[in-house]
Amino acid sequence: RMASTRNPSIEVTFLDDYNINFVLSNTDVSIANALRKAIISEVPTIAIDLVEIEENSSVLADEFIAHRLGLIPLVSTRAMHPDGPVPFRDVEGSIASFLWHHEASEDKDCEIKFELEVRNTEDNPMEVTTRHLRLTALHGGASQENCGVKPVEYDPEYPVVIAKLKRNQAIKLSAIAKKGVGKMHSKWSPASGVYFTYEPVVTLNYERMEGLSAQQRKTWVEACPPGILRFNEMTGQVEVEDEINNGIAFSGECEKVAKELFGYDYYDLIVIKPKCGPDGNPDRFNFFVETNGALDPVTLVRAA
């Protein structure tokens, strides 16, 4: 007997600069989990990997500063494969590939070099931020002016703080950024959060609910986590929310509250199960993806 062929599909339900929510359907949990893992650990980005510190008179140790630099997200569109869905193009529109370090014959093809040199000459403490991290003019004999790699800027007024300097303290360093993936080190992961939930099917036991007064029903709904049930003041009935909070639907809180309020006989007042396909297994999954800004959400999901 041949297995049925599935055609997975994605429906985007929310999208902004750093987040994407979508429904993955017509597939099984193994594919959904594989996609989650690929988003976290298989999509290449660019991150600082080597740091050479020439001067550091701040209160932070050299290793601490190097670690902070490595965790600063860098705009990483250039890390995409030239044959991929969103290849990086230079100012002239030509595809500019960025190679893995072991594949490149020249540093300019696999490295981006930054410099940072800051000294506080004022009495007030000074913040060293990602704005002080500058691309070097040349690296490997090639210009880096249009390389397309820079620290992610979440808010123009509040850049990421690397360190703080008191008067006469200074930091001078150079840093090399390379291409990598999250399974090599978390600094290369483009996702700050990825999870999925099953599509819930909520069933209310109206026969059992007949044994409760309207006030008891209302008390139950108010004690449950928000986003699953609502109480209709006009009819005195409990209803399922139009948009269920999938993240808490399977928490078991509604069942637990029902038993605490009305006794064990009311454990089946509500039943929440995953929505299943013809084979009896869950086939719809709600994904919630948050990026760190290295890649935009659509590029990240497509690349995975």
N, C-alpha and C positions, 0 to 999 in steps of 0.2 A: 504494500500500500504506500503510495507516494504521499509525502507530507504536503499540506496545503501551502501555497505560495502566499507570502504576505507582502504588502506594499506599505511600509511604514510612512507616516506623514507627520508633519509638524504644523501646528497652528499657534502663531504668536499671539499672546494675550496681553502682554505689557512690554514696553521697550522705552528706555531712556539712555542717557550717555554711558551709564555703568551697569545697567541691569536689563535682563531679558527674562521674561516668563513665557513658557510655551507648553503646549500639550503634545506629547509624543504618543501616537496611537497606532493601532494595527501592528503591534509587536509584542514581545514578551519582556519579562523583568531582566533577563540576561543581557539583552541589547540595551535596555535603559541604563543598567548599571555600567555596561561597557562605555556608553557615551559619557556618563558622569565621570568615570575614571580618565577617559581620554581628554576631556575638557580640563581636568586638573593637572594631568601629568604628561600629556603627549603633544601638546601644541607648543611649538618653539617660540621663544621670546629672546630678548637681549637684556642682559643684566651685567652689572660690574662684577668681575671675577678676580682681578688682580689689582692690588693697591700698593703703591710705593710712597711711603710717607717720608718727606725730607725734614719737616719740622712740625712738632706738635707740643706746644706748651700749655694746652688746655688741660682740664681736670680729667678728661677721658683718655683711657689708654689707647694706643695705636690699634689694637685688635678690636676694640669697641667701635671706633670710627670706621674701620674697614668693614665690620659687620653691618653697620648702619648703611653704608654706601651700597653694599650688595643688595640690601632689601628695598632700595628706592626703585619703584617701577619706572622703566624707561619705555617711551613710545616705540613699539616693536613691529610696526607694519613691515619694515624691511626684513624681518626674520622669516616672512612667509616665503614659501618655495616659489620660484619664478613661474612654475607651471600650475601653481595653486589657484584657488578661487579669487584671491585678492593680492596679486603681486605688487611689490613696491616699485614705484616709478620715480625717476629723478625729475628735476625741474624741466627737462626737455621732453618728458613723456616716455623715455626709454626705460625698459625693465632693468632694475639694478639689483642683481642677486647678492645675497649675503651668505657666505659659505660657512660650514662647520670648520672649526679650527684645524681638525686633522685632514680636511680636504683641500685647504688653501695653500697655495704656493707663496703668497705674499700676505703680509700682515694687513694691508689695506682691504683685503677681500674678506677678512674674518674678524677684524677688531675695530672698535671705536675707542678713541683715547680722549679722556677728560683731564682737566687740570683744575685745581682749586688752590688759591693763595689768598689768605685773609689775615689781616692783623688789626687788632682793635687799638686805636690811638685815642679813644675817648674814655671819659670816666665811667659812663654807663655801660652795663653789660651789652654785648653785641651778639645777635643770633647769626650763626652760619647756616645758610639754607641752600636748597637746591638751586637757587638763583646764582649762587657763587660758583656752581659747578659748570665750567665752560668747556666747550669742545676745543681741542687744540687745532691750530690752523692747518697743520700738516701731520699726517701719520703714515709711516711707510712710504714717504715720498709723494703721497696723494693728498689733495685737499679734502677736508671733511665738512666744508661749508654747507653742502646740500645733502648730507648723509641721512637726514630724516630721523635721527635718534636724539632724544632729549628727555629729561625727567618729566614725568607726568605732572601736570599742574591742575590740581583739583579746584583750587580757589586762588585767583590772581593775588588776592590780598594776604593769603596765608600759605606761603610755600612750605614745604616739608623742612623742619628744623633738623640739622645734622648735629650741631653742637652750639655751646654758648661760650663766649670769650670775655674775660675781664680785661682791664686795661693792660696793654703790652703783651697780651697772650696772642699766639698766632698758630695757624695751621697752613702747611704747604704740602701738597701731595699731587700725584698723578694716578689715574685709574684707567684700567683697560676693561672694556665691556665686550663680552662674547655671547655667542648664540648658545642656547641650551634649552632643555625641557624640564618640567617639574619633577620627573622621576630622578633626575640627576641631583637637583637641590631645589628646595621650595622657592628660592629667590627667582627661579625661572618660571614659576607657575603663574599664568595670567589670570587665574581665578582666585578671588578672595573668599568665595563661598559658592558651593554647588550642592543642591540636594533635590530629590524628587519624592513625590508622594503618589500613592495610588488615587485614582479617581473614585471617590466614595459614593456608595449607594446607601442612603439613609431610609430605614423602614420603621415606621411608628406602629406600635401595637395598640390600635384604637379600641379593641375589645377590652384589653387590660386597662386602658385609660378611662373607660367608663366608670371604673371604681374610684376615681379621683374627682374631687370637687374642682371647680374652676380656680379657686385660690391655691389649691395644692399644685395644680398644673402650672400656674404662674410662678409659684415658689420654685418648682423644679427647673423651669426655663431660666429663671434668674440665677440659680445656683450653678447652671451649666456654663462652660466656657462660651464666650460670645462667638458668633459666626457659624453656629450649627442649627439652633432652633430659635423660634420666635413665638410669642404668645399673642393671639388675636383677641384683643379686648372686646370686639363686637360679638364674636361667636363663642368665646371662651375656650377655643380649641388651640392645641399646639400644632405649629406648622414648621416645615423644614425651610430653612433660609434659601433664597433664590441663588445666592452665591456662597457656597459653603467654604469655610476656612479649612482647606485640606490639611494644613499643617497640624491642626489639633483634632480633626475629626476622628482619627484612630487612637486618640489618647486614652479612651476608655472612661473619661471623666463623667460623661452623661450617664452611663450605666452605673458607675460607682455612686454618683449622687442619688440616683433613683433608689438604690438599695439602702443607702443611709437614711433617706427621708421616709421611705414607705415600707421598708422591709425587703427581705430576700426574694419574696414572691414577685417583686416588680423588677427583677434583674433583666427581664426581656421587654421592658417598656420601650426600649429603642434598640435596634440592631443596625450596626454599621459594618458593611462589607465592601471589599474592592469591587469595582465594576469589572465584570469578566466578559471575555469573548466567547465564541461558539465552543471553544475547547475547554471552557470552564476555568481558565486562568486569567489573571488581570491583563488587560491589553491597552489601558490608557494611563498615562503617567504625566503628572504635572511637575514640570521642571522650574526651578528657581535658580538663576545664575547671576552672580555679582562678580564683575571684573575689577581688577586693580587699576585699570586704565591703560595697561600696556597694549591691549588690543580692544577695539570696540566690541560690544557683545555679539553682534551679528557675525563679524569676522571670526571671533572665537568659536562660536557654535559651528559655523560652516567648515572651519579648519579641522575641528574635531571629527 
